[in-house]
Amino acid sequence: MKLFFLRWGRAVGQLPLLALTLWVMLGLLPNTAEASHIRAGDIQARVDTTGANPRRIFFKLTLYTDLVGLNGQLVTQDEVTIFFGDGTAQEHIRRTTTNAIPIPSSPDTGLNVYLFEHTFPSAREFKVSFIGENRNQGIRNMTDSNNQTFYISTTVRIDPALGLNQSPVLNAPAFDKAGIRQVFLHNPAGSDADGDSLSYKLINCQQVPLGVAGTLISGGGNNRPVPVSCTNYRYPNDPQISGATNPVQVAYNGIPVGVPGAPAVFVQDAVTGQITWNAPILAGYYNIAFKVEEWRRSATGIRQIGEVVRDMQIIVRNTLNLRPELTVPADVCVVAGDVVRGVVTAVDGTEPGYQGQTAIQLFAYGGMLPPATFTQGSAGPPQARGEFVWRTECNDVARLPHQVVFKAQDTPASPGDPVLVDVRTWNIRVVGPAPQNVQASASVVGGLNSALLTWDRYTCNNARNLYIYRREGAAGTTPGPCETGIPASSGYVRIGTVTAATMSFVDTNLNSANVAQGLVRGKTYCYRIYADFQLPAGGESLASAEACVTFAGRQALLKNVDITQTNATNGRIDVRWTKPDPGNGAPFAAPLGYRILRSQSTSPTVFVPVRTLTTLDDTMLTDTGLNTQDVQYIYKLEFFSTPSGREVVENGPVASSVRTSIIPNGLTSTITVNWRYDVPWDNSLPQQPTTIYRRSPGGAFVQIGTAQGTATGGTYVDRDPSLRKQEEYCYYVQTDGRYPGVNYLTSLLNKSQERCVVLTDVPCDPILTLVPTNCDSLAALQEFPTASMRYSNNLRWTLGNSPAGCKAEASYYRIFYRAGNAGPYTLIDSVSQTSYTHRSLDFSGGCYQVQAVDQYGVRSNLSNEACQDNCVFFVLPNIFTPNGDGKNDTFRPKNSSPLRRVHFTAFNRWGVKVFENTTNAEIFINWDGGGPAGEVGNSSNKVVDGVYFYQAEVEFADNNNTKRTYKGWVEVLR
């Protein structure tokens, strides 16, 4: 009984002596010698799919137990107790079979399954858990395993917005064996019936010191288990495990690739769940735990909605047997409805002195099994072979690939040798079929040229929407065999969305205001369609084949926006365009004509009318009274006619004037000419370069060079040795472009405005100083930060004397800021003074640079970089009053500098944990006086008034990720 009292003394230390005596007499405390038997297990959840009660959840608990206990006594787990996370528990849940079912490859291990259900009181998150007493004996990576409880849990979220949700299913058994100095592999083969995404993360194995009896209300608990890490728990590769001397890796060509002689690794792939241990060095039992997080994708984003914690056992043996080697097919993508076939083979490993290759069993695990099948045709030696067959359906379409986990398990020739395995994953992506028989034909809707699209009804009933895309001209490319959707690189743009049951669409060329513009005569429009599928599984279809339609005739097109006079008040621009052509021989219906509109915005949304012309032969306008010296103008042409008595407007593409800017550099005696434009024709052809003109003092404009333009502008550097400082030089450029595919519009010449500049020296580089933040004064405030209090950074600078020959004067300064000590700078302001206060900051850390600019726009080099780090302080109060009056209702820092994460734990005077923000998600703690961990905000379970002790592990958001631990006390007073 000595071990007994060591195990249970603390749990019952506060009970009256009579109660303790009764517990012992009634046998409520476990007998550790008889109850040490649990190897592994997990809990899975399934909703009531009838929809009768969304709060009714069905559960399946799977346990793996020793069939032979300590001293050779038979150990059973005939019934279990489950805690539902809502303050209730259910005892005496019976196993579904009379006895545990022996596992063929491990006859000393039994499979136990328990089915139960629970109706939860409300819609929120609940952690359903099991405490087993106790773990089996001799687990190497924890201390005294047979005196530690076994704890697993499943977190379910009941939320009407989620619908009927089911937890992840781990299809592979939670039990495996390994050989010394051989790579161990395990994959839980997780799947989710709802199509939710899964991620995997290793955690410490857990125990509940109070056990079942101490957690139950009848034993003085509150039906809320408080798990902690198992005593002295270590991952299996830890060299500090007793006897594990110098564990190292062996050669392995999987993931991660083995590095012989490097320290041993034990990792789990976050996406596939594959566990790799390279490599065991010490025989014995090892237990590991990992959580499977369930993520739901919706139209508003992705969030975690559930979690399954599995605790499993690995038995390592010293053996000459080598694990088999498995070969699986290459990852594949198929269209829903296709049959997937894959051949899996395996050969057994051999080693000198062993008895040679043996038969191999092949297994397949995955959410599609059934209806998919896996049949082993031969067991070898020399080779085992099996075939996987899956006829996919529309319901199998998903954004992520389906995973099939194959396992090859050998048959050791030597008695007592462990069964060894190899595990490989095959990814099968299922995409939707392409919409079929898409047709495009020309039509007229309300006098507008329109395209009528039709297609066959989409074959998949679980599709959500069909997306219609359009481009001008055929793409000339064919999507890849598994390329879903329509990429932007194809030139297609989405123009419509319809439900999956729709079979037609009319394209009237709606603008951003949802007004029909009609399609343009003389152009060919091509269309493609694809489908997407219901969330959370999501997924897309292949794109349809192209369907194209050409509209006869020709639209009116702008061809010139030519600045013929540069002036601030009396500038002039010549605007020219082409005549439209109906294409069918019939004249346009009057009244008809052109409207020319103008805007001064670089991203125009509002145009003002300039003139209306009612003669089609009139295709030129000289726009006068403009500020062509300082403003770039953009023109829009509308052709209107009146078929069927209703005016129809045809908008041509907009075109801007060419805008030139000049940057002199007195240090290098060069002048840079930049120009930009936004035009529908192409100014970037090598055979049609832009021409640059210059006027020197006392002279006329002459051509000095050419430069090839781009889609939006160009640059030319005038390096003429005759350029002299303090002299004024004037420039303009003339672009030369053409409309692609329009043979009669091949040389469109347009001049920019004239721009003059004096060749002068550059401003000197600024020298910048950042005034340090007084962190101590902020930490001493009554409260910081508040809603009205934020950080401010003060900058000061002067002009230095570099580079040589610079001028110590500037018109204004540009200020750049970077939030951290790495990454790009952002321009935040421009000022004329030599100081600046950067206000309303959430943190003080950051870096700054300043740049001087002279009256001609010439910029200096950037100044020196001035940086400071965030402050580091964290002050907690000693009292809070969670009485619901809206004042001081939560426990949170009074003062704190920027934080990255806070792990906060509160204990009562007996050292029992009453609160913990286990996710680190709430960096400001915000404890509302709630009871045990996981029940924050549950007003029915509050701690009593009194003094509580806390520990806050704080990581600050400074450059060094400073970590500090704060310990103290706080009084809860209501």
NORDAUR-V398982 format. One record per residue. PHI is phi in degrees with one decimal (none if undefined). Layout:
phi->[PHI	PHI]
This chain:
phi->[none	-63.3	-61.5	-56.9	-73.5	-63.3	-72.4	-111.7	-54.0	-71.2	-63.9	-111.5	-61.3	-95.6	-81.8	-60.2	-59.8	-63.4	-63.1	-62.4	-62.7	-61.9	-57.5	-65.6	-65.0	-83.0	72.8	-77.5	-84.5	-71.8	-90.4	-61.7	-67.5	-93.6	-112.4	-91.6	-159.6	-84.3	-98.0	-160.7	169.6	-159.6	-122.0	-120.9	-124.2	-144.6	-76.6	-74.0	-70.7	-71.0	78.4	-64.9	-147.0	-66.9	-92.2	-93.9	-122.9	-101.0	-128.9	-132.6	-101.1	-115.6	-124.3	-113.8	-129.3	-66.0	-89.6	-127.5	-90.5	-64.5	60.3	74.6	-79.4	-70.3	-111.0	-128.0	-128.6	-69.6	-146.2	-136.0	-114.9	-120.4	-107.8	-97.0	79.3	-112.4	89.6	-118.7	-144.4	-127.0	-99.6	60.5	-81.0	-82.4	-66.2	-72.8	-117.0	-60.5	-126.8	-63.9	-92.8	-61.5	-87.2	-53.8	-79.6	-148.5	-63.6	-89.1	-120.0	-117.0	-97.2	-125.1	-124.2	-130.4	-112.3	-155.8	-140.7	-155.9	-104.9	-83.7	-76.1	-155.6	-94.6	-166.8	-95.5	-133.7	-104.0	-92.2	-140.4	-129.3	-113.2	-110.5	-124.8	-137.4	-67.8	-73.3	-79.5	88.2	-70.8	-75.9	-95.6	-155.0	-96.2	53.7	-61.9	-71.6	-111.6	-118.7	-71.7	-109.6	-130.7	-137.8	-153.6	-136.9	-99.6	-116.1	-118.1	-99.2	-148.9	-53.8	-69.7	-86.2	75.7	-86.4	-104.2	-121.4	-74.1	-59.1	-111.1	-98.8	-78.2	-88.8	-61.4	-90.6	-158.8	-154.6	-125.5	-140.5	-113.0	-61.2	60.4	-129.1	-65.5	-101.9	-127.6	-149.5	-132.0	-70.9	55.4	-71.9	-145.8	-135.6	-65.6	-90.4	82.2	-70.1	-81.1	-119.4	-133.9	-124.5	-152.3	-69.0	-136.1	-71.7	-62.2	-120.5	-137.9	-120.7	-56.5	-73.6	67.7	-68.0	-60.1	-71.9	-89.3	-65.5	-58.4	-63.7	-103.7	101.3	-91.4	-130.7	63.7	-125.6	-59.4	-118.1	-78.7	-136.3	-64.5	-61.0	-58.8	56.7	-72.2	-139.9	-67.8	-59.2	-88.2	-67.1	-69.5	-86.1	-64.9	-55.1	90.7	-85.9	-81.8	50.6	-70.3	-132.5	-81.0	-119.1	-62.2	-159.6	-100.1	-89.1	-119.2	-77.8	-63.2	-71.5	-117.8	-52.8	90.7	-75.0	-56.0	-60.2	-123.6	-137.2	-135.4	-130.2	-68.8	-66.0	-95.5	-90.1	81.9	-64.4	-101.1	-126.6	-118.5	-123.6	-147.9	-59.3	-127.3	-133.4	-68.5	140.1	-91.5	-135.8	-115.3	-131.4	-138.0	-149.2	-106.6	-108.6	-92.1	-104.9	-118.0	-102.9	-96.5	-136.6	-64.9	-97.7	138.1	-131.1	-146.6	-78.9	-124.2	-171.2	-161.2	-119.5	-107.1	-108.5	-116.2	-130.5	-117.4	-117.2	-104.3	-102.5	-125.3	-87.3	-152.8	-84.6	-64.5	-110.1	-66.3	-71.4	-119.7	-106.5	-122.9	-119.2	-65.0	-68.3	-53.8	-138.2	-124.7	-132.8	-91.9	-51.1	107.1	-72.8	-97.8	-95.1	-124.5	-145.8	-100.9	-114.9	-128.6	-152.7	-125.3	-84.5	-76.5	-131.7	-147.0	-53.1	93.7	-91.5	-90.3	94.2	-69.2	-130.1	-65.3	-125.2	-95.8	-110.6	-130.4	-132.3	-129.6	174.7	-66.2	-90.0	-100.0	-73.4	-80.7	-61.6	-127.6	-134.5	-122.4	-89.1	-89.9	-147.1	-106.9	74.8	-73.0	-87.5	-138.5	-89.7	-142.5	-141.8	-125.4	-102.4	-134.2	-145.3	-88.6	-74.6	-133.1	-59.1	-66.9	-89.4	-63.1	-155.3	-66.9	-99.3	-70.3	-77.4	-112.4	-109.7	-100.3	-102.5	-130.1	-105.9	-123.4	-83.9	-121.8	-57.0	-79.1	-93.9	-58.0	88.6	-71.3	-74.9	-74.7	-111.2	-135.8	-124.7	-128.9	-137.0	-113.5	-113.1	-97.3	-122.2	-94.3	-113.1	-115.0	-77.5	-68.3	-71.0	-57.7	-109.5	59.0	-73.8	-125.3	-124.5	-139.1	-76.2	-149.1	-124.6	-123.8	60.4	79.7	-103.2	-63.3	-137.1	-116.7	-96.6	-106.2	-134.1	-158.8	-70.9	-59.0	-67.2	-76.1	-97.0	-71.9	-90.2	-68.8	-99.1	-134.4	-113.5	-112.4	-103.1	-120.8	-138.8	-147.4	-86.7	80.2	-72.6	-71.5	73.0	-128.1	-115.4	-58.2	-65.0	-64.3	-133.2	-89.0	-89.1	67.4	-133.9	-70.7	-61.8	-64.1	-76.4	86.9	-81.5	-127.0	-70.0	-121.8	-167.3	-136.6	-133.6	-69.2	-66.6	-84.0	-72.6	-128.4	-157.1	-157.6	-110.7	-96.7	-106.5	61.5	-70.2	-89.9	-64.9	-91.4	67.0	-106.2	-68.7	-107.2	80.8	-90.8	-88.3	-64.9	86.8	-113.1	-106.5	-114.2	-119.1	-130.7	-140.6	-133.2	-144.7	-112.7	-118.3	-122.1	-60.3	-77.0	-88.3	-66.0	66.1	104.1	-136.9	-102.2	-66.9	-79.9	-69.2	-68.5	-67.3	-128.3	-121.3	-145.2	-114.0	-102.4	-67.9	97.3	-151.7	-86.2	-78.6	-126.8	-64.4	-132.5	-142.7	-130.9	-111.6	-77.9	-102.5	-153.1	-98.7	-163.0	-74.8	-128.5	-129.2	-72.4	-140.1	-132.1	-93.0	-112.3	-130.1	-151.7	-102.2	-79.5	-80.0	-135.6	-66.3	83.1	-110.8	87.0	-79.8	-73.0	-67.9	-82.3	-82.1	-68.9	-148.8	155.5	-120.3	-120.1	-106.8	-123.0	-138.2	-139.1	-109.6	-89.5	-73.3	-127.5	-70.3	-121.9	-123.0	-113.5	-106.4	-64.5	-106.4	-163.4	-117.5	-117.3	-111.7	-117.2	-65.7	-76.2	-86.7	-121.9	-147.7	-137.1	-102.2	-91.4	-118.4	70.1	-104.8	-96.9	-71.7	-69.2	-118.8	-123.2	-96.8	-106.0	-124.5	-115.7	-130.4	-112.8	-116.0	-103.5	-125.2	-145.9	-132.2	-72.6	57.9	76.4	-121.6	-69.1	-116.5	-110.1	-112.4	-92.5	-85.9	-65.1	-79.1	-145.5	-104.6	-74.5	-85.7	-113.4	-108.2	-129.1	-125.8	-126.7	-83.6	-137.0	-69.6	-67.2	-104.6	54.1	-129.3	-130.9	-98.0	-108.0	-114.6	-143.7	-145.2	-160.7	-138.5	-131.9	-82.8	-95.5	-101.0	-102.2	-111.0	-73.0	-59.2	-78.2	-131.7	-73.8	-80.2	-101.5	-108.3	-118.2	-135.6	-118.6	-88.2	-53.9	79.8	-118.2	-111.1	-69.1	-135.0	-71.9	-118.5	170.6	-133.4	-151.8	-77.6	-85.1	-119.5	-68.1	-126.9	166.7	-174.3	-144.7	-141.3	-107.6	-85.3	-109.0	-57.4	-63.4	-82.4	-63.7	-122.8	-66.1	66.8	-103.3	-96.3	-128.0	-117.8	-139.5	-149.1	-125.9	-127.9	-86.0	-136.1	-135.8	-153.1	-81.5	-60.5	80.9	-110.8	-66.7	-89.2	-120.5	-111.9	-145.3	-100.5	-99.4	-141.7	-94.0	-87.0	-72.9	-84.1	-136.3	-114.5	-155.3	-95.4	-73.8	-135.0	-72.3	-79.5	-65.1	-68.9	-72.3	-70.1	-112.5	-105.4	-127.2	-107.6	-71.2	-63.4	-73.4	-84.7	-65.1	-63.3	-68.1	-69.2	-65.9	-86.9	-66.2	-62.8	-155.1	-162.7	-87.5	-106.9	-62.1	-102.9	-116.4	-139.1	-76.1	-134.1	-114.4	-105.8	-115.1	-139.7	-154.2	-133.8	-87.0	-86.4	-127.6	-127.5	-74.3	-56.7	88.5	-73.9	-108.4	-90.5	-152.2	-151.8	-86.3	-159.8	-129.3	-100.9	-111.9	-115.5	-138.6	-134.1	-69.0	-115.6	-95.5	-150.4	104.5	-78.0	-87.1	-125.8	-71.2	-110.5	-171.7	-134.3	-137.7	-95.3	-85.3	-105.8	-150.9	-159.4	-114.2	-91.0	-105.9	56.9	-95.8	-79.4	-154.9	-89.7	-66.5	154.0	-130.7	-135.1	-143.8	-127.2	-132.4	-89.1	-131.9	-91.9	-65.4	-96.3	86.8	-75.2	-106.6	-79.1	-67.6	-68.6	-68.7	-60.1	-89.9	-112.7	-129.5	-148.6	-94.0	-66.7	-67.0	-132.0	-154.2	-156.7	-124.2	-105.7	-77.2	-108.0	-157.1	-148.2	-123.8	-78.6	-107.1	79.6	-88.1	81.1	-124.1	55.7	-81.5	-127.3	-91.0	-151.7	-60.5	-73.3	-130.1	-159.6	-81.5	-56.1	-117.8	-99.9	-161.3	-136.9	-106.7	-114.3	-134.3	-117.4	-128.7	-83.6	-67.6	-95.8	83.5	-85.0	-67.8	-114.0	-158.2	-157.8	-91.1	-65.8	-87.5	62.6	-72.3	-98.4	-71.6	-99.3	67.9	52.2	-71.9	-100.1	87.5	-67.3	-81.2	-56.7	-53.3	92.3	-119.7	-62.1	87.8	-85.5	-65.8	-82.8	-138.0	-103.7	-72.8	-77.5	-60.9	150.2	-96.5	-127.6	-102.9	-136.1	-135.7	-118.6	-94.8	-113.0	-113.7	-86.2	-92.5	-96.5	-65.6	-93.2	50.2	-55.7	-119.6	-138.7	-113.0	-114.1	-124.6	-177.3	-135.9	-144.1	-101.3	-93.0	-137.1	-98.5]
